[in-house]
Amino acid sequence: MEPIQIKEMLDEKGFIDMPISNEADIVNQIEKLKKEKNAIILGHFYISPELQDISDFLGDSLALARKAQETEADIIVFLGVHFMGETAKILNPNKKVIIPDLNAGCSLAESAPKEAFAAFKAKYPDHQVISYINCTADIKTLTDVVVTSSNARQIVDSFPQDTKLIFAPDKNLGNYMNSVTGRDMVLWDGACMVHEKYSLEKIIKMMDDHKDAKFIAHPECEQPVLLVADFVGSTTALLNYVKSSEVSKFIIATESGILHQMSKECPDKILIPAPSIDSTCGCNDCTFMKLNTLPKLYNALKFEQPEIILSEETIEQSKSPILRMLELSK
């Protein structure tokens, strides 16, 4: 008998939580199912530590898009949020793509409804659209090229200086790109709820208390936070900065999941989560990312659902801007 017992069938949303008495048992069962089904587990840096450790490949949005494009697995299990699963499906229309929880959305992606964005785009008919990968497949169908925080500067710079551009949906990343490129891109008014929670006042106080620390931040943070940062970069760039720096202490303004990998790769360095407005712990967690759990991952592999389903038309229209991104960022 399997050590993990399913007490009920999947509910209408496609997932349940299972009671587990032994984490090692469920990990073993996941590994067994993965081999039986020729599945690959792709994980984002923001998921919980036990899921990061079980992932076959761990990375940021750009690295995960590349891995999804090249995988030979029959089933892709995406430990992240819904738009990431959509991206994997767009790049692999003939593969089954599943995520452990269909409720794992994204506040940034949800800030740009298709109809509203289409109306916004229509106001600027002579503009090309650059969309952050943190958007829905519907928004990607209205996009000329997709970017991630890792390659946004590179791709924005690939356009002639006189090209008129719309940047969506993250106004903070778009504003940062405008500041470093000298552009005047039109910005959609969207933001990530995690990266907007940081308290500039508390960060400055923390920097004063830890004068030997470097303050590093993700470009999804608001401009005042970025202005006081010693380094601004994507999730992977922040990880690499900590790894390569001779400094031993860092204050970090991004989702707290990245601290697990930083701690594993830099065990001797001191990592301090930047303080948020509404919390004394300084732990800015993405509640959507944390909806991924080991029991839900087991269920997803066992039942091969919830599955990401997109129409052929959506896949066809959204694939080109993603492939353009991958080509430009080689």
N, C-alpha and C positions, 0 to 999 in steps of 0.2 A: 504493500500500500504506500502511496506517495505520502511524504510527511506533511504536505500542505493540502488541506482539505477545503474544497470549494463548498461553501455553505448555501449558496444561492446562485441562480443564473445572473448574467449581466443585466443591469437595469436598463431603462430606456435611453440613458445617456452613454451606455457602453462601458461602464466600469463598476467595480465594487471594491471595497477594502476587505481584505481577508485577515482574520486573526492568525498570527504566526508566533510560534513559540521558539523558533530557532532560526536566526538569520542565515546561518551557514546552510541549512537545509534549503531554504528558498533560493539562495545563490546557486547551489548545486543544481536545483531543478531548472533554473533559468539557463544555466550553461548547457544542460542536457537538451532542453528544447531548442536552443539556438543552433546546436549542431544538427539536430534532427531536421530542422526546417531550413537550413542554410540561411540563417538570419544574421544581420549585423546590427549591433547596438551603437547608435551615434549619440553622444552626449554633449551638452553645452556646459561651459564652465560654471553656470549659475545653478545647476541642480545640486542636490544634497550630496555630501561626501561619499556615502555608500553607493550611490548611483554613478558618481564619477569613477569610482574604483572598478565597477563592473562593466563600464563602457568599453567597447572595442576600439573606439576612437573618440577622443575628447578634444574639443576645439571651440573657436569662436565661429561666428556666422560664416565668414569667408572660408575658413578651413573645412567647415562642415559641408558647405555647398560643393566644394571641390571633391570631398570624399564621397558625397552622395552621387556625384556625376560619374565617378570612376568605379564604384563598387560592383562586384559581380554577384553579390548576394541576391537571393530570390525575395527576401523580405527585409525591409528597412524598418527598424524600430527606432523612433526618434524620441529621445529624452530631452525635451525642451518645451517649446510652446507651439501653438497651432500653425503659425505662419512658417515655422521652420519645417514642419511636416509637409506643408503645402509646397515649399521650395523643393524638397526631396522628391515629391510626387511629380512636379513639373519637369524635373530633370530625368525622372525614371517613370514615364507614363505606363510602362508595361510591367512594373514591379508593384508589389503590395507594400504600401507604406502605412504603418500603424503608429499611434501614439497612445500612451497609457491612459490619458484623461482628456476627453474632448473639451472639458472646461478650462484647460490650460491655454488661455488666450493671452492677449498682450494689450495693455492699456494704450501703448503707442499705436499699434496697428488698428485698434478699435477707434482711435481718435480721427480716423480718416474714412468715413463711409463712402462707398463708391459713387453714389448719386451726388453727394455734396462735393466730392473732389472733382467729378466730371464737370459740374457747373463752375467750380473755381478755375479749372483748367481752361474752360471755354472763354474766360475773360482775358486770357493771354494767348491768343491763337498763334502768335509768332514765337512762342517760347517752347523750348524742349524741356522734357520732364526728367529729372533725376530723382529716383525714389530710393530711400533707405530700405534695405532688405527687410527691416522690421515693419512690414506692411502686408496687407492681405493680397492674395492672388488677384483679386478684382482690381486693386490699385496697380498692380504690376502690369495688367493689361492696358493701362492708360499711360505707361511709362516708356521712355526711350532707352534708359539704361538704369540698372540697379547698382547700388553701392553698399558697402559695409563701412563700419567705422575704420577698418584697417586700410581700405583702399579709396575712401571718399576723396581725399586730397589728390591722389593720382588721377582719378577719373574726372574730377572737376577740372583739373589742369589740362586734361586732354582736349577740352573744348576751346576753340579760339576765344580770345578775351572778349570779343564783341558779340558772342553768342548769348542770346537771352535765355535764361534758365529759370525753371521752377524747381525748388527743392522740397521734397515731402517725405514722410509726414513730420519729421522731428525738427522743430524750430530751433532747438538748442544746438544740435549738430550742424544744421544749416547756417545758423548765425556764426558758429565757430568757423565753418568753412569760408564764409564771407570774410571773416576777419583775417584769416591766414592766406587767402588767395587774392584779396582785393576785389572780389566780385560783389555784385549787388543782386544776388539771386532772390527771386520772389519766394517767400517761405509760407508753407502751410502751417497753421497754428496747432501743432500736435506736440506731445511730450510724453516721456516715460515717467510714470508715477514714482518709480524707485529713485531715479536720478534727480527728481525735483524736490526730494524730501530733505536734502542736506541743508544744514543751518550754517550760513556763512559766519555768523557771530560765534557759534560754538567751535567751528573749524579754526578760526583765527585764535581763539583762546587755547585750543589744543596745540596749535603750532607754537604758541608762546610758551606753553608748558613743556613742549618737547622740541627745543630748539635744534637738537641734533637729528631730527627726523626730516625726511623729504615728504612733501605732500603731493600725491599723484591722483589724477582724476580722469574719469571717462568723459569724452566730449558730449555725451548726452546730458551732462550737468549744466545748470544754468550759468550764464556768462560771469556773474560776480564770483562764483566758486572757481571757475576756470582761470580767472585773472590772478588769483593768488596761488595757483598751483605751480609747483616746480616742474611738473611734467604732465602733459595731456596726451592720452593715447587710447587706442582700442584695448579690449580685454587682453589680447595677446601681447600688445605693446607694453601694457602695464606689467604683465608677468615677466616679460623679457627685461624690462627696466630694473625690476627688483633683483632678478637673477644676475644682471651684469654690473650693477652698481656696487661701489665700494662702501656705500653707506649701509649701516646695519639696522636702521629704524625707518619705518614708513607709515604715514597716515594715508589711508586708501579710500577714495570716494568712488566706489562702484558696488554692484551687488555682492553681498558677502560670500557667495559661493566660491569666488575666485581665491579666497584666502586658503582654501584647502590645498589647491595646487601650489600656491606660493609657499605654504608651510612645508609641503612635501619636497619641493625643489630647493628651498632655502631654509632649512630647519634651524639655522643659527640666527636668522634675522627676526626682528621684532615687527609684527604687523598689527597696526591699530586701525580698526574700522572708523571712518569719518563719522562724526555725530550727525544725527538727523534732527529735524525740527521737533518731531513728536515722540522722541524716544530718548531715554538716558543710556541705553545699551550701545547705541551707535550701530546697530545691526540693520542695515537696509536690505531686507529680503524681498525678492519678487514672490508674492504669494502664488502666482500662476506657475512659476518654475517649481515651487515646492509642492504643487499638486502631484508631481511625479513621485511615486513611491515604489519600493520593491514589490509589494503585493500587486499593485496595478501593473507593473512591468511583467510579472509572472502571468497575470490574466491576459495581458495583451498578446504575449507569445502563445499562450495556451489556446486562446480562442481566435487569434489573429484579427482582433478588433480592439478598440475602435479603428476603423480604416479611414484614411484620408481619401475622399472621393471628389474629383474635379471633372468638369465637363471637358470634352475634347477641345471645344472652342476656347475655354479659359486656359487650358494647357498650351495650346498653340499660340495664343496672343501674349501670354506671360513668359514664355520660354525665351523669346528673342532678347529681351532686355537683360535677362540673367546670363545668357550665353555671352552677350556683349560685355558684361562686367567681367566674366571669367577670362575672356580673351584680352581685355584691356589691362587686367591686373596680373598677367603672367610675369 
